[in-house]
Amino acid sequence: MTASTATASTPAAGPRAGAAPALRPRLGALTAERVFIGRSFTHSVRDVESMLLAVMLPVMLMLMFTWIFGNAIDPSGDYVDYVVPGIILLCAGFGSAATAVSVANDMATGVIDRFRTMPIRSGAVLTGHVVASLVRNLFATAVVICVGLLVGFRPSATPLEWLGVFAVVALYILAITYLFAAIGLAAKTPEAANGYGFILLFLPYVSSAFVPVDTMPGWLQPVAEHQPITPVIETIRALLTDAPLGAEAWWALGWCLAIIAAAAVWGAWLFRRKAGRR
Amino acid sequence: MHLAIDARGLRKRFGPADVLTGLDLAVPAGTIFALLGPNGAGKTTTINILTTLVHPDEGTARIAGHDVVADPEAVKRRISLTGQSAAVDEVLTGAENLVMFGRLSGLSARGARRRADELLRRFELSDAAGRRLGTYSGGMRRRLDLALSLVVDVPVIFLDEPTTGLDTRSRQELWRVIRSLADGGATVFLTTQYLEEADLLADRIAVLDRGRVVAEGTADELKALVGGEVVELRDAEGALLAELPTDGTVHGLRRAVEELDRLAAASVDGSAVSIRRPSLDDVFLQLTGREHAPALQESR
């Protein structure tokens, strides 16, 4: 770096001509949320690979479990009815993990810091990611259920029970998405965010998703019985099939709300703390 | 005088690092102000505090009369920030980025699109309007980055090392834009490592070293700090043979010329003598006692 030699034109100090510009206008009530939701949708639609993977992987898993493992696990051929609820949750969890990467990316590029210097609720950028994840995953879940029906899944749910399934699945997606959004804020890099997501994806295997809990080793049973995914799966299973709906539904509701609350508090804290520090 | 930026006694510490150690700034409205310093001097931290991203440990800062800690919303309505790394949305196209920021700045959907078109033309990005940012070159990203800060006119514009990593042509183009912003009445606060940039662009310059302002004034005032003109002796090819400082008096100049006579180099065929004003490099060396070579990793 060389300094200028004999610089000719140094502007004079002092205010220049021209009127001072106006202030930024105030935004309408939910403008920022609308803009950010639109942005996250565009991101989702353009990331065709992730979208395909989020649908393909659960579908492949379901085909594998019903056609390859199914008869070994349950020779009666009814295994598909047992496993579909688990696959639905696996699918929802897998798709939600992408939220961590999106959020970590926004932190890494500094675009969130830029939003923070504008008079908007900068947290709305997270709302955008969460809403996009919810819609994305509900779509993927619908695809999984359709494929399930094609391979012999025969639910006995009434329209009201289907509504219940929709509500539980949506709540579960929200809970996992909030958690992954917070993980995305906590992660130092988008790659790390991706890694953390992977760990959480093993939780469904240690639940009643694929095999009943009482077939597991004794020491693992309490873990599988009391982890949050089991009551959610049992609730969906009860709604879709003739199984009785008991206290599991309350446990599912409680777990989901608790996860949302914890993730929101943790996320809000991280969001404030990480301002200006990339 | 009406101050666009008024910072007093700013201190900030990150872990063991004292980043700012009592920083004072007074920037009159409608001027271009350059904060000049090496990597690690605290430039980005200063910008982060002035744009409400980071709270100072001590001291106060006001933007157009509004305190950055007590009333951040009022500050945010009056500023825009172009950060050091291009903070753009990689997945969206150039036009979509501009429309998004327009909408977030309170423009209607149609108004945001119209403004996006204007800015794309102004920054010569119209041809790339429909391409995702991920495909842009460094110079194009930087231009779009700056355009994003200009979707609405605000009184105080912060630019953190706006031309770092740009080629000469892009840099001059950006300088032209920055001047036109100030001509429009905005206050422009920029940080830079380039002495030349501060010299050419800024009405006033503050030299930042180890978290403090060590000198402040116009480029001429700062140069006056190191004394008078410098007598240079160059050979026929223009290479520098000798540099003799003067104290700005006739007597000092005569002494320098007599010194030249004693130099064997002066009698080389084709050698030429010239007198120049001291450069900001000389100022920086004088003020900090060292060359401006990057000292530390920039810590935020």
Contacts between the chains, C-beta under 8 A, distances in Angstrom:
chain1	res1	chain2	res2	distance
A	1	B	193	7.2
A	1	B	194	6.3
A	1	B	195	7.4
A	1	B	196	7.9
A	1	B	292	7.4
A	2	B	196	7.7
A	2	B	281	7.6
A	3	B	195	4.4
A	3	B	196	5.9
A	3	B	199	7.4
A	3	B	279	3.9
A	3	B	280	5.4
A	3	B	281	3.6
A	3	B	282	7.8
A	4	B	195	7.3
A	4	B	196	4.5
A	4	B	199	5.6
A	4	B	200	7.0
A	4	B	279	6.1
A	4	B	280	7.8
A	5	B	276	5.5
A	5	B	279	6.3
A	6	B	276	4.4
A	6	B	277	6.3
A	7	B	196	7.7
A	7	B	199	5.2
A	7	B	200	6.6
A	7	B	219	7.4
A	7	B	277	7.4
A	7	B	279	7.7
A	9	B	200	7.4
A	10	B	199	6.7
A	10	B	200	7.7
A	10	B	218	6.7
A	10	B	219	4.7
A	10	B	220	6.0
A	11	B	32	7.4
A	11	B	201	7.9
A	11	B	202	7.8
A	11	B	203	5.5
A	12	B	203	7.2
A	12	B	218	7.9
A	13	B	28	7.8
A	13	B	31	6.7
A	13	B	203	4.6
A	13	B	204	5.7
A	13	B	218	5.1
A	14	B	28	7.1
A	14	B	31	6.9
A	14	B	203	7.0
A	15	B	2	8.0
A	15	B	28	6.1
A	15	B	29	6.1
A	15	B	30	3.7
A	15	B	31	6.4
A	16	B	30	5.1
A	16	B	31	7.3
A	16	B	182	5.6
A	16	B	183	5.8
A	16	B	185	7.0
A	17	B	183	7.1
A	17	B	185	7.8
A	18	B	30	7.4
A	18	B	183	5.9
A	18	B	184	5.2
A	18	B	185	3.6
A	19	B	185	5.2
A	20	B	29	6.5
A	20	B	30	6.9
A	20	B	155	5.3
A	20	B	185	4.7
A	20	B	186	7.4
A	21	B	153	3.4
A	21	B	154	5.8
A	21	B	155	5.4
A	21	B	184	6.8
A	21	B	185	6.0
A	21	B	186	5.7
A	22	B	153	6.4
A	23	B	77	4.6
A	23	B	78	5.9
A	23	B	154	7.2
A	23	B	155	7.5
A	24	B	76	7.4
A	24	B	77	4.6
A	24	B	78	7.4
A	24	B	105	5.6
A	24	B	106	6.1
A	24	B	152	5.7
A	24	B	154	6.2
A	25	B	105	7.3
A	25	B	106	3.3
A	25	B	107	8.0
A	25	B	152	7.4
A	26	B	77	7.9
A	26	B	106	6.6
A	27	B	104	7.3
A	27	B	106	5.4
A	31	B	103	6.7
A	31	B	104	7.5
A	31	B	106	7.7
A	32	B	104	6.2
A	35	B	100	5.9
A	35	B	103	4.7
A	35	B	104	5.7
A	39	B	89	7.0
A	39	B	92	7.0
A	39	B	100	6.0
A	42	B	91	7.0
A	42	B	92	6.4
A	42	B	96	7.1
A	43	B	91	5.1
A	46	B	91	5.5
A	46	B	132	7.9
A	47	B	91	7.5
A	105	B	90	8.0
A	109	B	85	7.3
A	109	B	87	5.8
A	109	B	88	7.2
A	109	B	89	7.7
A	109	B	90	6.8
A	110	B	83	5.3
A	110	B	85	5.6
A	110	B	87	3.7
A	111	B	87	4.7
A	111	B	88	6.6
A	111	B	89	5.9
A	113	B	53	5.8
A	113	B	81	8.0
A	113	B	83	6.6
A	113	B	87	6.5
A	114	B	81	6.2
A	114	B	83	6.4
A	114	B	87	4.4
A	114	B	148	7.7
A	115	B	104	7.2
A	116	B	52	7.4
A	116	B	53	6.0
A	117	B	51	4.6
A	117	B	52	6.4
A	117	B	53	6.4
A	117	B	76	6.0
A	117	B	79	6.4
A	117	B	80	7.3
A	117	B	81	4.5
A	118	B	76	5.9
A	118	B	80	8.0
A	118	B	104	5.9
A	118	B	105	6.9
A	119	B	73	5.5
A	119	B	76	4.1
A	119	B	77	4.8
A	120	B	104	5.6
A	275	B	53	4.9
A	275	B	54	6.4
A	276	B	48	4.0
A	276	B	53	3.3
A	276	B	54	4.1
A	276	B	300	6.7
A	277	B	54	7.6
A	277	B	300	6.0
A	278	B	85	7.9
A	278	B	300	7.2
